Amino acid sequence: MPIIQIFGKSKCFDTKKAERFFKERGVKVQNIDLPRYGISRGELQSVVKAVGGLEKLLNDKHPDAANVSYLAHEEDKIEALLDYPALLRTPIVRNGKMATVGVNIEIWGTWL
């Protein structure tokens, strides 16, 4: 099993739920603090493909989310998310080419 990657925020309850889910099952995880380290273009594109679209990654509670939604081109939206990772919903959990956004215990369970 590849190492599970959790992209999240240190004060995010959902990120903590994801970390706890895998820790309780003895699964090694790599935690990436999104505000501090961000996400690479390749990782972001892989996650977009795995979850079925960029819209699912956008944190609609963030005050600037609407600005990203109004961008015409997909590449412009990706640039905005790379520049401002706080606009991403968390946690983003990756298992190789598979990924989820938000708490998704049912899918995580199938990865074990």
C-alpha positions as CSV (number, residue, x, y, z in Angstrom):
1,M,0.0,0.0,0.0
2,P,1.4,3.4,-0.9
3,I,1.8,6.0,1.9
4,I,-1.4,7.9,2.4
5,Q,-1.0,11.7,1.9
6,I,-3.2,14.1,3.8
7,F,-3.1,17.7,2.6
8,G,-4.8,19.8,5.3
9,K,-4.7,22.6,7.7
10,S,-3.4,22.2,11.3
11,K,-6.6,23.7,12.9
12,C,-9.1,21.9,10.6
13,F,-11.3,19.4,12.4
14,D,-11.9,17.4,9.2
15,T,-8.1,17.1,8.7
16,K,-7.8,15.9,12.2
17,K,-10.5,13.3,11.6
18,A,-8.6,12.0,8.6
19,E,-5.4,11.8,10.5
20,R,-7.1,10.0,13.4
21,F,-8.9,7.5,11.0
22,F,-5.6,6.3,9.5
23,K,-3.6,6.4,12.8
24,E,-6.2,4.2,14.6
25,R,-5.8,1.6,11.8
26,G,-2.0,1.7,11.9
27,V,-1.6,3.2,8.5
28,K,1.4,5.5,7.9
29,V,0.5,8.9,6.6
30,Q,2.4,11.9,5.2
31,N,0.8,15.1,6.5
32,I,1.2,18.2,4.3
33,D,0.3,21.5,5.8
34,L,-1.4,23.3,2.9
35,P,-1.0,26.9,4.1
36,R,2.7,26.3,4.7
37,Y,3.8,24.1,1.9
38,G,1.0,24.2,-0.7
39,I,0.5,21.5,-3.3
40,S,2.4,21.0,-6.5
41,R,0.8,21.4,-9.9
42,G,1.2,17.7,-10.7
43,E,-0.4,16.7,-7.4
44,L,-3.3,19.2,-7.8
45,Q,-4.0,18.0,-11.4
46,S,-3.9,14.3,-10.2
47,V,-6.4,15.1,-7.4
48,V,-8.7,17.1,-9.8
49,K,-8.8,14.1,-12.1
50,A,-9.4,11.6,-9.2
51,V,-12.2,13.5,-7.6
52,G,-14.0,14.4,-10.9
53,G,-13.4,18.2,-11.3
54,L,-11.9,21.3,-9.9
55,E,-15.2,22.6,-8.4
56,K,-15.2,19.8,-5.8
57,L,-11.8,21.1,-4.5
58,L,-12.9,24.7,-4.1
59,N,-13.7,25.7,-0.5
60,D,-16.9,27.6,-1.0
61,K,-16.8,29.0,2.5
62,H,-13.7,31.0,1.8
63,P,-14.4,34.6,1.0
64,D,-12.4,34.6,-2.2
65,A,-13.9,31.3,-3.6
66,A,-16.4,33.2,-5.8
67,N,-13.5,35.0,-7.5
68,V,-12.0,31.7,-8.6
69,S,-15.4,30.3,-9.8
70,Y,-15.8,33.2,-12.1
71,L,-12.4,32.6,-13.9
72,A,-13.1,31.5,-17.4
73,H,-10.3,29.0,-18.0
74,E,-9.5,25.9,-16.0
75,E,-5.8,26.8,-16.1
76,D,-6.5,30.1,-14.5
77,K,-8.4,28.4,-11.7
78,I,-5.5,26.0,-11.1
79,E,-3.1,28.9,-10.9
80,A,-5.3,30.6,-8.3
81,L,-5.4,27.5,-6.2
82,L,-1.7,27.0,-6.5
83,D,-1.1,30.6,-5.4
84,Y,-3.7,30.5,-2.6
85,P,-4.0,27.0,-1.2
86,A,-6.3,28.2,1.5
87,L,-9.0,28.2,-1.2
88,L,-8.8,24.3,-1.3
89,R,-11.3,22.2,0.7
90,T,-9.6,20.0,3.3
91,P,-8.6,17.4,3.9
92,I,-7.4,16.2,0.5
93,V,-6.4,12.5,1.0
94,R,-4.4,10.7,-1.7
95,N,-3.7,7.1,-2.1
96,G,-1.6,6.8,-5.2
97,K,-3.8,7.9,-8.1
98,M,-6.9,7.8,-6.0
99,A,-8.0,10.8,-3.9
100,T,-10.9,12.2,-1.8
101,V,-11.8,15.7,-0.6
102,G,-13.4,16.2,2.8
103,V,-14.1,13.4,5.2
104,N,-14.9,10.2,3.3
105,I,-14.6,7.3,5.7
106,E,-16.4,4.8,3.3
107,I,-13.8,5.3,0.6
108,W,-10.8,5.4,2.9
109,G,-12.0,2.0,4.4
110,T,-11.8,0.4,0.9
111,W,-8.1,1.5,0.7
112,L,-7.1,-0.6,3.7
